[in-house]
């Protein structure tokens, strides 16, 4: 159960004023054999109530007139004035105990200069300690609140950025697919019908996962298989797709549409540009507690850098937002094959 600020304040007030004043009173009872202990009890009670009252009024003033985000000269001056007035009021409250001295000791207390100065100094010291403690608590709470607000703002910005990046993925895939359908409409109605079915399944997937940051790997594999079948209708035998995926990794969560975009880039900017087509291979395995995703396609890296810049930048940005520096993405070329590699922590 969360304790409110008001409850904490009164708890600290009672403990903060009660303990030192009680200790001071016990010392008086032990050391002063001339005064009645009943007068000391009354004095403890009056000073306790006075301390609570004066510090509570000071707190209300500070809450209303002082900003704890940063102390300016004007605010420091206000604090000093309030401190001085509160200390004087607390020192004067000692006078309320004088009638009890007459009541329990049978005579009036002699107000010597030493006694007056001692009470004033004690009052200023008590209020000063209270003020320092209060400012320290308020400042630390404000720093924590600012940190929470900053984290919430960063989280909101991060979520907005991710949604923006997801918004780039869906139209990118949709326009490519619609162009494929348009090219086949007059050539083969059956293939066009099958393509529309595949497209509707993928669009349903992309729309339903648009507000989700992670999905199971097996769900992403299903949408990749749909995309490959969709692409094969256009590319026919020019596209050869193979995959090697460890079955024990299918439950691992990955960002939706991330691997699909790698496959799409490999097909569009690798295989489609090859006269005789080529191979796209998907390898997913575990290495050093990382999930390694490799997409290898026939082609050259130099011919794809310019055309895939937006898509690959999208992948890099999503990995940074989701994993920080714990994930990485790289491209390499070897023997007329381009390899895109993603490593994310498991």
HELIX and SHEET records of a PDB file:
HELIX    1   1 UNK A    5  UNK A   31  1                                  27    
HELIX    2   2 UNK A   37  UNK A   65  1                                  29    
HELIX    3   3 UNK A   73  UNK A   92  1                                  20    
HELIX    4   4 UNK A   93  UNK A   97  5                                   5    
HELIX    5   5 UNK A   98  UNK A  105  1                                   8    
HELIX    6   6 UNK A  113  UNK A  184  1                                  72    
HELIX    7   7 UNK A  189  UNK A  208  1                                  20    
HELIX    8   8 UNK A  217  UNK A  235  1                                  19    
HELIX    9   9 UNK A  236  UNK A  238  5                                   3    
HELIX   10  10 UNK A  247  UNK A  249  5                                   3    
HELIX   11  11 UNK A  258  UNK A  266  1                                   9    
HELIX   12  12 UNK A  267  UNK A  271  3                                   5    
HELIX   13  13 UNK A  309  UNK A  323  1                                  15    
HELIX   14  14 UNK A  324  UNK A  326  5                                   3    
SHEET    1   A 2 UNK A 215  UNK A 216  0                                        
SHEET    2   A 2 UNK A 253  UNK A 254 -1                                        
SHEET    1   B 5 UNK A 239  UNK A 245  0                                        
SHEET    2   B 5 UNK A 278  UNK A 287  1                                        
SHEET    3   B 5 UNK A 290  UNK A 298 -1                                        
SHEET    4   B 5 UNK A 337  UNK A 345 -1                                        
SHEET    5   B 5 UNK A 328  UNK A 334 -1                                        
END                                                                             
